[in-house]
């Protein structure tokens, strides 16, 4: 029995042949913060943080080629498969993605996206940026003729799987995000920064984006939040005495040896 035709209409009808394909990860970034997506995709800005390094570490086992994805017409059997890091693209949709893992049990395929940290306890099981990124992968699988109705977000920190259904609302939100990012890139106008958002201090590009400073100069009267500069003068402390204890009291490091504090 052939897979149903789930192919969605292109986001912006038939993007020009020379238009770059929009990566699924950039759609995630756009939903999280349009300015962040513009800085990374259009201006090629990048800076590492503890979160980005941890994210690469979480993907270390899946960021390698493995397995193959059979043609849709050959995916009607009962065999299971796991295909890793297969690049999918569509000029019609103007999208490209590299799912961490594609699972198949019979004729239906399911993209699996690995995420660092623990599963968030929110109404839909995951935040919208992650759900939209996964939906891009599902749309590309549908575009290539596969039966794909849902995907899975795997949270490494809690080792939990969250099922995401590719319903009409999520598909529409995904196309809207793709349209917004492509429009911003075409117009060449950087989106404004978020205003007093808790997302900004943890963003790896906060020192490039300067959201508080830009908002201060343009449209708000809120004072900029200070940027914490990491201390680069720290030195290791070696404690070799027997029965020694190392503790912290406020901002003071305390070493106790035989009940005597140093």
MARDO-619816 format. One record per residue (C-alpha): residue in one letter; x, y, z. Coordinates in pm, 1 decimal, always signed. Example, Ala and Ser with C-alpha at 12.3 -4.5 7.8 and 13.67 -1.06 7.14 Angstrom:
BEGIN
   r         c1         c2         c3
   A    +1230.0     -450.0     +780.0
   S    +1367.0     -106.0     +714.0
This chain:
BEGIN
   r         c1         c2         c3
   X       +0.0       +0.0       +0.0
   X     +163.5     +330.6     -101.8
   X     +235.7     +594.3     +161.6
   X      -14.9     +881.1     +175.7
   X      +83.7    +1203.4       +4.7
   X     +165.8    +1436.8     +295.0
   X     +368.5    +1677.6      +86.3
   X     +308.5    +2033.6     +193.8
   X     +314.1    +2337.1      -34.7
   X     +642.3    +2524.9      -50.2
   X     +692.6    +2803.3     +202.2
   X     +763.3    +3079.8      -50.4
   X     +645.0    +2927.0     -381.4
   X     +937.3    +2789.8     -573.5
   X    +1235.4    +2975.8     -427.2
   X    +1482.9    +3095.7     -691.8
   X    +1733.7    +2835.9     -804.7
   X    +2020.5    +3034.4     -652.5
   X    +1846.8    +3085.3     -316.1
   X    +2027.3    +2903.6      -33.8
   X    +1841.3    +2619.2     +134.2
   X    +1726.2    +2704.2     +484.5
   X    +1881.7    +2466.2     +742.1
   X    +1647.1    +2310.5     +996.5
   X    +1866.5    +2433.9    +1282.3
   X    +1831.5    +2792.4    +1163.8
   X    +1452.5    +2755.8    +1168.6
   X    +1489.2    +2648.9    +1531.9
   X    +1699.5    +2957.7    +1602.5
   X    +1450.0    +3185.4    +1426.5
   X    +1162.1    +3064.6    +1645.0
   X    +1385.5    +3107.2    +1951.7
   X    +1508.6    +3451.5    +1846.9
   X    +1486.5    +3599.1    +1493.6
   X    +1790.3    +3820.5    +1555.4
   X    +2002.8    +3521.8    +1660.1
   X    +1909.1    +3332.5    +1342.0
   X    +1995.2    +3633.5    +1126.8
   X    +2333.6    +3682.3    +1294.8
   X    +2427.2    +3316.1    +1251.1
   X    +2284.6    +3239.4     +905.8
   X    +2309.1    +3570.1     +720.1
   X    +2609.3    +3732.2     +889.6
   X    +2793.2    +3405.7     +976.2
   X    +2852.1    +3514.1    +1335.4
   X    +2936.5    +3245.6    +1589.6
   X    +3065.4    +3217.2    +1943.5
   X    +3085.1    +2911.5    +2165.8
   X    +2940.3    +2888.1    +2514.4
   X    +2908.7    +2611.1    +2772.0
   X    +2567.7    +2526.3    +2625.1
   X    +2693.1    +2492.0    +2266.0
   X    +2988.4    +2278.0    +2375.4
   X    +2756.2    +2057.5    +2581.5
   X    +2525.1    +2027.2    +2282.2
   X    +2806.7    +1901.4    +2058.7
   X    +2904.7    +1654.4    +2328.9
   X    +2546.1    +1524.2    +2343.6
   X    +2557.4    +1459.9    +1965.9
   X    +2894.1    +1285.5    +1963.2
   X    +2744.5     +937.2    +1919.7
   X    +2499.5    +1025.4    +1644.8
   X    +2701.9    +1271.2    +1434.6
   X    +2836.4     +999.9    +1211.6
   X    +2704.2     +820.9     +906.6
   X    +2542.2     +488.4     +972.0
   X    +2284.4     +277.7     +795.5
   X    +2087.7     +372.2     +487.7
   X    +1733.4     +477.6     +419.2
   X    +1553.4     +251.7     +168.6
   X    +1336.9     +400.2     -102.9
   X     +976.1     +464.4       +5.0
   X     +849.1     +188.5     -221.4
   X    +1074.7      -58.7      -38.6
   X     +979.6      +52.2     +310.9
   X     +658.9     -151.8     +341.4
   X     +818.1     -449.7     +510.9
   X     +829.3     -529.2     +879.8
   X    +1204.7     -477.3     +917.4
   X    +1337.4     -215.3    +1159.8
   X    +1613.5      +23.1    +1066.5
   X    +1820.5     +299.6    +1222.1
   X    +1986.8     +544.0     +981.9
   X    +2212.7     +814.8    +1124.9
   X    +2307.6    +1157.6     +993.2
   X    +2146.8    +1134.3     +649.1
   X    +2120.8    +1469.2     +471.1
   X    +1776.2    +1553.4     +332.5
   X    +1698.9    +1852.2     +112.0
   X    +1430.2    +1987.6     -115.7
   X    +1464.0    +2269.8     -365.5
   X    +1083.2    +2293.7     -384.6
   X    +1052.6    +2354.4      -10.9
   X    +1383.2    +2540.5       +8.3
   X    +1490.8    +2336.6     +312.0
   X    +1779.8    +2115.8     +419.6
   X    +1827.3    +1904.3     +733.3
   X    +2045.7    +1631.0     +871.8
   X    +1842.2    +1426.6    +1119.9
   X    +2044.6    +1271.7    +1400.8
   X    +1857.7     +945.0    +1357.7
   X    +1578.3     +806.5    +1140.1
   X    +1390.6     +507.6    +1273.5
   X    +1159.5     +284.5    +1073.3
   X     +936.8       +2.6    +1186.1
   X     +760.2     -117.1     +876.5
   X     +649.5     +145.2     +626.3
   X     +656.0     +452.5     +851.7
   X     +968.7     +654.2     +928.5
   X    +1032.4     +867.2    +1237.7
   X    +1304.9    +1132.6    +1271.3
   X    +1476.4    +1146.3    +1610.2
   X    +1650.2    +1465.4    +1722.1
   X    +1891.9    +1456.6    +2016.1
   X    +1880.0    +1746.3    +2263.4
   X    +2109.0    +1822.2    +2553.6
   X    +1970.9    +1860.5    +2903.8
   X    +1651.9    +1723.8    +3054.1
   X    +1300.5    +1713.7    +2918.0
   X    +1119.4    +2039.8    +2992.5
   X     +794.9    +1998.8    +3183.5
   X     +577.4    +2205.5    +2952.2
   X     +232.5    +2144.9    +2808.1
   X     +342.8    +2001.5    +2473.4
   X     +641.3    +1810.1    +2610.4
   X     +894.8    +2036.7    +2440.4
   X     +946.4    +2400.4    +2346.6
   X     +837.0    +2534.8    +2007.9
   X    +1187.1    +2582.9    +1855.5
   X    +1267.8    +2213.6    +1901.7
   X     +925.6    +2103.0    +1777.0
   X     +954.1    +2318.3    +1463.8
   X    +1305.7    +2193.5    +1387.4
   X    +1182.7    +1834.9    +1409.8
   X     +885.8    +1918.4    +1187.8
   X    +1123.1    +2045.1     +916.4
   X    +1280.1    +1699.3     +913.6
   X     +937.0    +1540.9     +887.8
   X     +837.2    +1767.2     +598.1
   X    +1151.1    +1672.4     +409.5
   X    +1084.9    +1301.7     +462.6
   X     +729.9    +1350.3     +334.8
   X     +863.6    +1544.3      +36.9
   X    +1074.2    +1241.9      -56.5
   X     +769.0    +1014.5      -43.3
   X     +796.1     +864.4     +304.8
   X     +506.3     +815.2     +542.9
   X     +601.8    +1037.8     +836.4
   X     +336.7    +1153.1    +1083.2
   X     +544.0    +1227.3    +1392.3
   X     +896.4    +1255.3    +1531.2
   X    +1081.2    +1209.7    +1857.7
   X    +1290.4    +1446.5    +2068.2
   X    +1541.2    +1256.0    +2281.8
   X    +1669.4    +1448.7    +2583.8
   X    +2012.6    +1321.3    +2679.3
   X    +2012.4    +1463.5    +3032.4
   X    +1703.4    +1273.3    +3145.1
   X    +1715.0     +996.9    +2882.0
   X    +1354.4    +1061.5    +2787.2
   X    +1178.6    +1050.6    +2452.6
   X     +907.5    +1301.7    +2367.6
   X     +676.1    +1227.9    +2075.3
   X     +588.7    +1524.0    +1853.0
   X     +291.7    +1488.7    +1616.5
   X     +320.0    +1677.4    +1287.3
   X      -34.2    +1813.0    +1293.5
   X     -169.0    +2097.9    +1081.7
   X      -94.6    +2362.5    +1345.1
   X     +270.8    +2262.1    +1378.9
   X     +317.2    +2237.5    +1001.3
   X     +168.5    +2585.9     +957.0
   X     +393.0    +2727.3    +1231.9
   X     +695.4    +2566.3    +1065.6
   X     +619.8    +2719.2     +724.9
   X     +559.0    +3055.3     +889.5
   X     +900.9    +3040.8    +1055.8
   X    +1071.6    +2942.9     +728.6
   X     +897.2    +3230.8     +551.3
   X    +1002.0    +3477.2     +820.9
   X    +1366.9    +3375.6     +813.0
   X    +1385.6    +3378.1     +433.7
   X    +1213.9    +3716.6     +420.5
   X    +1455.2    +3866.2     +674.4
   X    +1752.6    +3732.3     +479.5
   X    +1615.2    +3859.6     +147.1
   X    +1541.6    +4207.5     +280.1
   X    +1878.9    +4227.4     +454.0
   X    +1735.0    +4395.5     +762.2
   X    +1850.3    +4252.8    +1093.3
   X    +1557.6    +4187.5    +1330.6
   X    +1550.6    +4392.3    +1651.8
   X    +1683.3    +4228.9    +1968.9
   X    +1455.9    +4078.5    +2229.0
   X    +1368.5    +4318.8    +2506.3
   X    +1456.6    +4226.8    +2865.0
   X    +1438.8    +3856.7    +2778.2
   X    +1574.4    +3582.7    +3008.3
   X    +1705.5    +3410.8    +2694.4
   X    +1973.4    +3673.1    +2634.5
   X    +2218.9    +3615.9    +2923.5
   X    +2260.3    +3247.9    +2827.5
   X    +2294.0    +3315.7    +2454.7
   X    +2642.4    +3253.3    +2315.6
   X    +2608.3    +3558.0    +2087.8
   X    +2503.4    +3804.7    +2357.4
   X    +2839.1    +3982.6    +2331.3
   X    +2787.2    +4025.1    +1955.7
   X    +2414.6    +4096.3    +1957.1
   X    +2427.0    +4340.5    +2253.8
   X    +2048.0    +4334.2    +2304.3
   X    +2030.9    +4566.5    +2605.5
   X    +2271.8    +4816.2    +2456.0
   X    +2089.4    +4827.9    +2121.6
   X    +1751.8    +4862.2    +2292.1
   X    +1891.9    +5135.9    +2515.1
   X    +2008.1    +5333.6    +2211.8
   X    +1693.4    +5284.4    +2007.7
   X    +1365.7    +5257.4    +2190.6
   X    +1383.4    +5188.2    +2565.2
   X    +1493.5    +5357.5    +2882.9
   X    +1586.7    +5037.0    +3064.2
   X    +1947.2    +5032.7    +3179.1
   X    +2162.2    +4761.8    +3016.8
   X    +2236.2    +4453.5    +3220.9
   X    +2607.7    +4412.4    +3299.2
   X    +2793.8    +4154.0    +3096.0
   X    +2975.5    +3911.8    +3323.3
   X    +3340.4    +3877.0    +3220.8
   X    +3480.4    +3532.1    +3305.8
   X    +3785.6    +3523.1    +3527.4
   X    +4086.4    +3397.7    +3331.9
   X    +4337.9    +3428.8    +3616.3
   X    +4225.2    +3124.3    +3814.6
   X    +4496.5    +2880.1    +3925.6
   X    +4463.7    +2521.2    +4050.1
   X    +4493.4    +2452.5    +4424.0
   X    +4657.0    +2126.3    +4529.7
   X    +4582.3    +1997.4    +4881.2
   X    +4795.8    +1698.1    +4976.2
   X    +4762.8    +1685.4    +5355.8
   X    +4593.1    +1382.9    +5508.5
   X    +4237.3    +1428.4    +5634.4
   X    +4215.6    +1769.7    +5470.0
   X    +3877.3    +1909.0    +5374.4
   X    +3808.1    +2170.1    +5108.2
   X    +3490.2    +2376.4    +5129.1
   X    +3349.3    +2711.4    +5026.0
   X    +3212.2    +2973.5    +5261.9
   X    +3042.2    +3243.5    +5059.2
   X    +3309.0    +3350.9    +4809.2
   X    +3595.1    +3221.5    +5027.8
   X    +3767.4    +2887.1    +4978.7
   X    +3828.5    +2715.8    +5314.3
   X    +4079.4    +2434.4    +5368.9
   X    +4054.5    +2248.8    +5702.2
   X    +4341.3    +2029.4    +5827.2
   X    +4293.4    +1852.1    +6160.2
   X    +4019.9    +2098.9    +6256.5
   X    +4243.3    +2396.3    +6180.4
   X    +4116.8    +2633.7    +5912.6
   X    +4357.1    +2776.9    +5654.9
